[in-house]
Amino acid sequence: MPRPFISFVTDFGPDGPAPTCRGVMLSIAPDAQIVDVGHSIRKYAIRDGAFLLWSAVPYFPVGVHVGVVDPGVGTERRPIALLAARGDRLVGPDNGLLMPAAERLGGVVDARVLENRELWLPVTSSTFHGRDIFSPVAAHLANGTDFAAVGSTIPVADLAALTMPTARVHDGWLETGVAFIDSFGNARLAGRPDDLAAAVGDLDGGRRLVVEIGGADDGVDGVDTVDLTWQRTFGRVDVGEPLLYEDSSGTISFADNQGDIASRLGLRVDQPIRIRAA
């Protein structure tokens, strides 16, 4: 039989809490393979954690996925488990963190609140549900515990949603926004190359485009513009030169070759962006 698979993403950082949670999981499911999606997410940045998990889950075997970016720990927010259509189980807080990944795995077919204390650690704290609730429940599910055993059903419509930037096609320009800034400083944008092509026409390598970067309150008018090209890969432009490209998740990204475009331009998550033909 294949070993149980657990993926794990948090904003804990690499030391202390994350290894403690892995230890809890391994004490219950010693044969489990635990893959760390990442623990260096910006503190409390639920959207960043959701994006990383969404990006990773299609490449994992069917298993259990634990997400803990949980600024509401100990409040009325519910601890939950989701069953996705592919067969995966996702465990974490009901704050939207798990929803994009669940949708990418075919959608939520069952959602339950974590109520069965027999699946928790014997002693629980109000501030470390990652260790005391999410990790042991995930390990029990990886070991084969029936999904229904975790607790009572929640209507899927009652789960917390997560607002993400969306792409809208206009005549001659694409309305988008910064969805995520990765560790290289590349800005992952909402939308796919097909959306951009529908707005501006064919995206041949070297196609000249203009990115208009919006401000905090007033959309994109009267703010920074960047002239660049659409390319298949970074090395098609000089070091330090900006480009737009299709990233490894199939979405549009905005980058400097061997540079940090987010720092250079002061980009932030949710910043509005327009892309138009040059």
BELCORBEL-V13546 format. One record per residue. N is the residue number from 1. RES is the residue in one letter. SS is DSSP state (alpha for helix, beta for strand, coil for the rest). BURIAL is b if it has 24 or more other C-alpha atoms within 12 Angstrom, else e. Layout:
BEGIN
n->N res->RES ss->SS burial->BURIAL
n->N res->RES ss->SS burial->BURIAL
END
This chain:
BEGIN
n->1 res->M ss->coil burial->e
n->2 res->P ss->coil burial->e
n->3 res->R ss->coil burial->e
n->4 res->P ss->coil burial->b
n->5 res->F ss->beta burial->b
n->6 res->I ss->beta burial->b
n->7 res->S ss->beta burial->b
n->8 res->F ss->beta burial->b
n->9 res->V ss->beta burial->b
n->10 res->T ss->beta burial->b
n->11 res->D ss->coil burial->b
n->12 res->F ss->coil burial->b
n->13 res->G ss->coil burial->e
n->14 res->P ss->coil burial->e
n->15 res->D ss->coil burial->e
n->16 res->G ss->coil burial->e
n->17 res->P ss->alpha burial->b
n->18 res->A ss->alpha burial->b
n->19 res->P ss->alpha burial->b
n->20 res->T ss->alpha burial->e
n->21 res->C ss->alpha burial->b
n->22 res->R ss->alpha burial->b
n->23 res->G ss->alpha burial->e
n->24 res->V ss->alpha burial->b
n->25 res->M ss->alpha burial->b
n->26 res->L ss->alpha burial->b
n->27 res->S ss->alpha burial->e
n->28 res->I ss->alpha burial->b
n->29 res->A ss->coil burial->b
n->30 res->P ss->coil burial->e
n->31 res->D ss->coil burial->e
n->32 res->A ss->coil burial->b
n->33 res->Q ss->beta burial->b
n->34 res->I ss->beta burial->b
n->35 res->V ss->beta burial->b
n->36 res->D ss->beta burial->b
n->37 res->V ss->beta burial->b
n->38 res->G ss->beta burial->b
n->39 res->H ss->coil burial->b
n->40 res->S ss->coil burial->b
n->41 res->I ss->coil burial->b
n->42 res->R ss->coil burial->b
n->43 res->K ss->coil burial->e
n->44 res->Y ss->coil burial->e
n->45 res->A ss->coil burial->b
n->46 res->I ss->alpha burial->b
n->47 res->R ss->alpha burial->b
n->48 res->D ss->alpha burial->b
n->49 res->G ss->alpha burial->b
n->50 res->A ss->alpha burial->b
n->51 res->F ss->alpha burial->b
n->52 res->L ss->alpha burial->b
n->53 res->L ss->alpha burial->b
n->54 res->W ss->alpha burial->b
n->55 res->S ss->alpha burial->b
n->56 res->A ss->alpha burial->b
n->57 res->V ss->alpha burial->b
n->58 res->P ss->coil burial->e
n->59 res->Y ss->coil burial->e
n->60 res->F ss->coil burial->b
n->61 res->P ss->coil burial->e
n->62 res->V ss->coil burial->b
n->63 res->G ss->coil burial->b
n->64 res->V ss->beta burial->b
n->65 res->H ss->beta burial->b
n->66 res->V ss->beta burial->b
n->67 res->G ss->beta burial->b
n->68 res->V ss->beta burial->b
n->69 res->V ss->coil burial->b
n->70 res->D ss->coil burial->b
n->71 res->P ss->coil burial->b
n->72 res->G ss->coil burial->b
n->73 res->V ss->coil burial->b
n->74 res->G ss->coil burial->e
n->75 res->T ss->coil burial->e
n->76 res->E ss->coil burial->e
n->77 res->R ss->coil burial->e
n->78 res->R ss->coil burial->b
n->79 res->P ss->beta burial->b
n->80 res->I ss->beta burial->b
n->81 res->A ss->beta burial->b
n->82 res->L ss->beta burial->b
n->83 res->L ss->beta burial->b
n->84 res->A ss->beta burial->b
n->85 res->A ss->coil burial->e
n->86 res->R ss->coil burial->b
n->87 res->G ss->coil burial->b
n->88 res->D ss->coil burial->b
n->89 res->R ss->beta burial->b
n->90 res->L ss->beta burial->b
n->91 res->V ss->beta burial->b
n->92 res->G ss->beta burial->b
n->93 res->P ss->beta burial->b
n->94 res->D ss->coil burial->b
n->95 res->N ss->coil burial->b
n->96 res->G ss->coil burial->b
n->97 res->L ss->coil burial->b
n->98 res->L ss->coil burial->b
n->99 res->M ss->alpha burial->b
n->100 res->P ss->alpha burial->b
n->101 res->A ss->alpha burial->b
n->102 res->A ss->alpha burial->b
n->103 res->E ss->alpha burial->b
n->104 res->R ss->alpha burial->b
n->105 res->L ss->coil burial->b
n->106 res->G ss->coil burial->e
n->107 res->G ss->coil burial->e
n->108 res->V ss->beta burial->b
n->109 res->V ss->beta burial->b
n->110 res->D ss->beta burial->b
n->111 res->A ss->beta burial->b
n->112 res->R ss->beta burial->b
n->113 res->V ss->beta burial->b
n->114 res->L ss->coil burial->b
n->115 res->E ss->coil burial->e
n->116 res->N ss->coil burial->b
n->117 res->R ss->alpha burial->e
n->118 res->E ss->alpha burial->e
n->119 res->L ss->alpha burial->b
n->120 res->W ss->coil burial->b
n->121 res->L ss->coil burial->b
n->122 res->P ss->coil burial->e
n->123 res->V ss->coil burial->e
n->124 res->T ss->coil burial->e
n->125 res->S ss->coil burial->e
n->126 res->S ss->coil burial->e
n->127 res->T ss->coil burial->e
n->128 res->F ss->coil burial->b
n->129 res->H ss->alpha burial->b
n->130 res->G ss->alpha burial->b
n->131 res->R ss->alpha burial->b
n->132 res->D ss->alpha burial->b
n->133 res->I ss->alpha burial->b
n->134 res->F ss->alpha burial->b
n->135 res->S ss->alpha burial->b
n->136 res->P ss->alpha burial->b
n->137 res->V ss->alpha burial->b
n->138 res->A ss->alpha burial->b
n->139 res->A ss->alpha burial->b
n->140 res->H ss->alpha burial->b
n->141 res->L ss->alpha burial->b
n->142 res->A ss->alpha burial->b
n->143 res->N ss->coil burial->b
n->144 res->G ss->coil burial->e
n->145 res->T ss->coil burial->e
n->146 res->D ss->coil burial->e
n->147 res->F ss->alpha burial->b
n->148 res->A ss->alpha burial->b
n->149 res->A ss->alpha burial->e
n->150 res->V ss->alpha burial->b
n->151 res->G ss->coil burial->b
n->152 res->S ss->coil burial->e
n->153 res->T ss->beta burial->e
n->154 res->I ss->coil burial->b
n->155 res->P ss->coil burial->e
n->156 res->V ss->alpha burial->b
n->157 res->A ss->alpha burial->e
n->158 res->D ss->alpha burial->e
n->159 res->L ss->coil burial->b
n->160 res->A ss->coil burial->b
n->161 res->A ss->coil burial->e
n->162 res->L ss->coil burial->e
n->163 res->T ss->coil burial->e
n->164 res->M ss->coil burial->b
n->165 res->P ss->coil burial->e
n->166 res->T ss->coil burial->b
n->167 res->A ss->coil burial->b
n->168 res->R ss->beta burial->b
n->169 res->V ss->beta burial->b
n->170 res->H ss->beta burial->e
n->171 res->D ss->coil burial->e
n->172 res->G ss->coil burial->e
n->173 res->W ss->beta burial->b
n->174 res->L ss->beta burial->b
n->175 res->E ss->beta burial->b
n->176 res->T ss->beta burial->b
n->177 res->G ss->beta burial->b
n->178 res->V ss->beta burial->b
n->179 res->A ss->beta burial->b
n->180 res->F ss->beta burial->b
n->181 res->I ss->beta burial->b
n->182 res->D ss->coil burial->b
n->183 res->S ss->coil burial->e
n->184 res->F ss->coil burial->e
n->185 res->G ss->coil burial->b
n->186 res->N ss->coil burial->b
n->187 res->A ss->beta burial->b
n->188 res->R ss->beta burial->b
n->189 res->L ss->beta burial->b
n->190 res->A ss->beta burial->b
n->191 res->G ss->beta burial->b
n->192 res->R ss->beta burial->b
n->193 res->P ss->alpha burial->b
n->194 res->D ss->alpha burial->e
n->195 res->D ss->alpha burial->b
n->196 res->L ss->alpha burial->b
n->197 res->A ss->alpha burial->b
n->198 res->A ss->alpha burial->b
n->199 res->A ss->alpha burial->b
n->200 res->V ss->alpha burial->b
n->201 res->G ss->coil burial->b
n->202 res->D ss->coil burial->e
n->203 res->L ss->coil burial->b
n->204 res->D ss->coil burial->e
n->205 res->G ss->coil burial->e
n->206 res->G ss->coil burial->e
n->207 res->R ss->beta burial->b
n->208 res->R ss->beta burial->b
n->209 res->L ss->beta burial->b
n->210 res->V ss->beta burial->b
n->211 res->V ss->beta burial->b
n->212 res->E ss->beta burial->b
n->213 res->I ss->beta burial->b
n->214 res->G ss->coil burial->b
n->215 res->G ss->coil burial->b
n->216 res->A ss->coil burial->e
n->217 res->D ss->coil burial->e
n->218 res->D ss->coil burial->e
n->219 res->G ss->coil burial->e
n->220 res->V ss->coil burial->e
n->221 res->D ss->coil burial->e
n->222 res->G ss->coil burial->e
n->223 res->V ss->coil burial->e
n->224 res->D ss->coil burial->e
n->225 res->T ss->beta burial->e
n->226 res->V ss->beta burial->b
n->227 res->D ss->beta burial->e
n->228 res->L ss->beta burial->b
n->229 res->T ss->beta burial->b
n->230 res->W ss->beta burial->b
n->231 res->Q ss->coil burial->b
n->232 res->R ss->coil burial->e
n->233 res->T ss->coil burial->b
n->234 res->F ss->alpha burial->b
n->235 res->G ss->alpha burial->e
n->236 res->R ss->alpha burial->e
n->237 res->V ss->coil burial->b
n->238 res->D ss->coil burial->e
n->239 res->V ss->coil burial->e
n->240 res->G ss->coil burial->e
n->241 res->E ss->coil burial->b
n->242 res->P ss->beta burial->b
n->243 res->L ss->beta burial->b
n->244 res->L ss->beta burial->b
n->245 res->Y ss->beta burial->b
n->246 res->E ss->beta burial->b
n->247 res->D ss->coil burial->b
n->248 res->S ss->coil burial->e
n->249 res->S ss->coil burial->b
n->250 res->G ss->coil burial->e
n->251 res->T ss->beta burial->b
n->252 res->I ss->beta burial->b
n->253 res->S ss->beta burial->b
n->254 res->F ss->beta burial->b
n->255 res->A ss->beta burial->b
n->256 res->D ss->beta burial->b
n->257 res->N ss->coil burial->b
n->258 res->Q ss->coil burial->e
n->259 res->G ss->coil burial->b
n->260 res->D ss->coil burial->b
n->261 res->I ss->alpha burial->b
n->262 res->A ss->alpha burial->b
n->263 res->S ss->alpha burial->e
n->264 res->R ss->alpha burial->e
n->265 res->L ss->alpha burial->b
n->266 res->G ss->coil burial->e
n->267 res->L ss->coil burial->b
n->268 res->R ss->coil burial->b
n->269 res->V ss->coil burial->b
n->270 res->D ss->coil burial->b
n->271 res->Q ss->coil burial->b
n->272 res->P ss->beta burial->b
n->273 res->I ss->beta burial->b
n->274 res->R ss->beta burial->b
n->275 res->I ss->beta burial->b
n->276 res->R ss->beta burial->b
n->277 res->A ss->beta burial->b
n->278 res->A ss->coil burial->e
END
